[in-house]
């Protein structure tokens, strides 16, 4: 059973309005998910087929032919959405129970856009060892694992270990879903401004999970000059406070003197990518960038700079993480199709090549990009299937 939304959503709704209606909706529904059987249990014959004694034959067959298990189980189309609640949206470490509404919503997106069954799982354990052990223990029940809202830097270790130790696709969406959509948007933005991504200088503000993933994918695809900036300033090799991920970020810079501050870094930059905090930049900061600058300001709900301010500073293309402005960078554009393809084609691991292919598929969905249309809508019909077709 589906329940229609009674309120009238529109772009003039305030955050207070949306929050109030969302609270009422979730309380009324008592969670947004349910399980619907594919068959009926109205007769003794049906009970015998779906459960005992008939189900014993299925279990016996799987025991003898384990490689055929997914042909008989819903795990052929099932993803676990796993979080420990340590980095939920912009709310921080709010714990597993408070993370559950987000995981439920993510599972709805999987089903609606990718026709993928997804189960939200929140873990009341928080070390890398504990999370890896828990996910490995439940892995036989699933065809894929979507890690979600797990804080950096442990999220890097957790994903890498699970990818090595399991033979089903693993993806930390906060990292890679974001990176894929950013790359897709920049592919189209370069068409609008007439530049080559490999020749650009990119200032990346934010050195957490999403920032590292964005930088790695952009580096692998085009090797632009990437200058990372964190809360202490430019991430340069001469700093003595860099963890392994920030050392990696520092290596993506092409060795020029980028100064110490975000303003120093923006001088002569072509692209700004923000995964940090709101109201970070002004129009005067954008004016330091090269002509026809591209600004991707993804802090939510308040972007690093609002689109009108960025354009006043000279930006030609502006994207944010919000749905009420053009060019929304939404990782939900990517993950339903990626897992749809991985499940359909029995992919055992999601590779860098898959990520680039997904980004290209998203970008190609906009054949004639404009400043206000470099990224398709999440509601674009056929998008998930197009992405799925390249995940092989």
URJOWO-V289905 format. One record per backbone hydrogen bond with DSSP energy under -1.0 kcal/mol. NH is the residue of the N-H (numbers start at 0). CO is the residue of the C=O. Records with the same first field share a line. If there is no record, write none. Layout:
# URJOWO-V289905
NH->CO + CO
This chain:
# URJOWO-V289905
12->9
17->13
18->14
19->15
20->16
21->17
22->18
23->19
24->20
25->21
26->22
27->23
28->24
29->25
30->25
46->42
47->43
48->44
49->45
50->46
53->47
54->50
55->52
56->53
58->54
59->55
60->56
61->57
62->58
63->59
64->60
67->64
68->65
70->67
71->68
75->72
76->73
77->74
78->116
79->143
80->118
81->145
82->120
86->148
87->91
90->87
93->84 + 91
94->84
98->94
102->98
103->99
104->100
105->101
106->102
107->103
108->104
109->105
110->106
111->107
112->108
113->109
114->110
115->109
116->76
118->78
120->80
122->82
130->126
131->127
132->128
133->129
134->130
135->131
136->132
137->133
138->134
140->137
141->138
142->77
144->168
145->79
146->170
147->81
154->150
155->152
156->152
157->153
158->154
159->155
160->156
161->157
162->158
163->159
164->160
165->161
170->144
172->146 + 170
174->171
175->171
176->172
177->172
178->174
179->175
180->176
181->177
182->178
183->179
184->180
185->181
186->182
187->183
188->184
189->185
191->187
192->188
193->189
194->189
198->195
199->196
201->224
202->270
203->226
204->272
205->228
211->207
212->208
213->209
214->210
215->211
216->212
217->213
218->214
219->215
220->216
221->217
222->217
224->199
225->251
226->201
228->203
229->232
232->229
233->259
234->227
235->233
238->235
246->242
247->243
248->244
249->245
250->246
251->248
252->249
264->260
265->261
267->287
268->265
269->200
270->200
271->293
272->202
273->295
274->204
278->302
280->303
285->281
286->282
287->284
288->285
289->268
293->269
294->316
295->271
296->318
297->273
309->305
310->306
311->307
312->308
313->310
314->309
315->292
316->292
318->294
319->326
328->319
329->327
332->329
333->330
334->330
337->333
338->334
339->335
340->336
341->337
342->338
343->339
344->340
346->341
354->350
355->351
356->352
357->353
358->354
359->355
360->356
361->357
362->358
363->359
365->362
369->372
372->369
379->376
382->379
385->381
386->382
387->383
388->384
389->386
390->387
391->389
